Amino acid sequence: DREDKELMEKAIRIIAENISNNEFTPQELASSLQISIRNLYRKFEQLNLSPPKNFIKEQRINFAAKLLVTSLTIEEIMYRSGFMNRSHFYKEFIKRMEMAPKDYRLHHKK
């Protein structure tokens, strides 16, 4: 319904505003949305979404993917999308995009 759609748009906007903050948590998302952490998890489950922690990570990876078609270095992209650990970034990126950041960049360069 419209209420859910608005909540998700707001959640995505809040995550985007905090994308480079590697310490941004589902608790902070819940408090920004003015709902309890329990309700946040419940809402995500009702909407058949990944749990908030994974959802935030997905948003970070999608953001990184968008940046990969720019001329930023992969390291800059990693930090800008809130990852501090290179191997964790690569693992999560490959898990979601089915290719390494470098391959993604080659594949999607215009």
C-alpha positions as CSV (number, residue, x, y, z in Angstrom):
1,D,0.0,0.0,0.0
2,R,1.0,3.7,-0.2
3,E,2.1,3.8,3.4
4,D,4.6,0.9,2.9
5,K,5.8,2.5,-0.4
6,E,6.5,5.8,1.4
7,L,8.2,4.1,4.3
8,M,10.5,2.2,1.9
9,E,11.3,5.4,-0.1
10,K,12.1,7.1,3.1
11,A,14.3,4.2,4.3
12,I,16.2,4.2,0.9
13,R,16.7,7.9,1.2
14,I,18.0,7.7,4.7
15,I,20.4,4.9,3.8
16,A,21.6,6.9,0.8
17,E,22.3,9.9,3.0
18,N,24.3,7.6,5.3
19,I,25.9,5.4,2.6
20,S,29.5,6.3,3.4
21,N,29.0,5.9,7.1
22,N,30.3,2.3,7.7
23,E,28.7,2.4,11.2
24,F,25.2,3.0,10.0
25,T,23.0,0.3,11.5
26,P,19.5,-1.0,11.3
27,Q,18.9,0.5,14.7
28,E,19.8,4.0,13.3
29,L,17.6,3.4,10.4
30,A,14.7,2.4,12.7
31,S,15.2,5.5,14.8
32,S,15.4,7.8,11.7
33,L,12.1,6.3,10.6
34,Q,10.7,6.7,14.1
35,I,9.8,3.1,14.5
36,S,11.2,0.4,16.8
37,I,13.9,-2.0,15.6
38,R,11.4,-4.9,16.0
39,N,8.8,-3.1,13.8
40,L,11.5,-2.4,11.2
41,Y,12.4,-6.1,11.0
42,R,8.7,-7.0,11.0
43,K,7.9,-4.5,8.2
44,F,10.8,-5.7,6.0
45,E,9.6,-9.3,6.5
46,Q,6.0,-8.3,5.6
47,L,7.2,-6.7,2.4
48,N,9.3,-9.8,1.5
49,L,12.5,-7.8,1.7
50,S,15.9,-8.9,3.0
51,P,16.4,-8.2,6.7
52,P,17.4,-4.5,7.3
53,K,21.1,-5.3,7.8
54,N,21.3,-7.1,4.4
55,F,19.0,-4.4,2.8
56,I,21.5,-1.7,3.8
57,K,24.3,-3.8,2.4
58,E,22.4,-4.2,-0.9
59,Q,22.0,-0.5,-1.1
60,R,25.7,0.0,-0.5
61,I,26.5,-2.5,-3.3
62,N,24.1,-0.9,-5.7
63,F,25.6,2.5,-5.0
64,A,29.1,1.0,-5.5
65,A,28.0,-0.5,-8.8
66,K,26.8,2.9,-10.0
67,L,30.1,4.5,-9.1
68,L,32.1,1.8,-10.9
69,V,31.2,3.3,-14.3
70,T,32.9,6.5,-13.2
71,S,36.6,7.1,-13.1
72,L,36.9,6.8,-9.3
73,T,39.3,4.1,-8.1
74,I,37.8,0.9,-6.7
75,E,39.3,1.8,-3.3
76,E,37.5,5.2,-3.3
77,I,34.3,3.5,-4.3
78,M,34.7,1.0,-1.5
79,Y,35.0,3.8,1.1
80,R,32.3,6.0,-0.4
81,S,29.9,3.1,-0.2
82,G,30.7,2.4,3.5
83,F,33.0,-0.6,3.3
84,M,36.3,-0.4,5.2
85,N,37.5,-3.9,4.4
86,R,38.6,-4.7,0.8
87,S,38.0,-8.4,1.0
88,H,34.6,-8.0,2.6
89,F,33.7,-5.5,-0.1
90,Y,34.8,-7.9,-2.9
91,K,33.0,-10.8,-1.3
92,E,29.7,-8.9,-0.9
93,F,30.0,-7.3,-4.4
94,I,30.6,-10.7,-6.0
95,K,27.7,-12.3,-4.0
96,R,25.3,-9.7,-5.3
97,M,26.6,-8.8,-8.8
98,E,28.1,-12.2,-9.7
99,M,31.3,-10.6,-10.8
100,A,34.3,-8.8,-9.2
101,P,34.1,-4.9,-9.2
102,K,36.9,-4.8,-11.8
103,D,35.0,-7.1,-14.1
104,Y,31.7,-5.2,-13.5
105,R,33.5,-1.9,-14.5
106,L,34.9,-3.4,-17.7
107,H,31.5,-4.9,-18.5
108,H,29.5,-1.7,-17.9
109,K,31.8,1.0,-19.2
110,K,30.1,2.9,-21.9
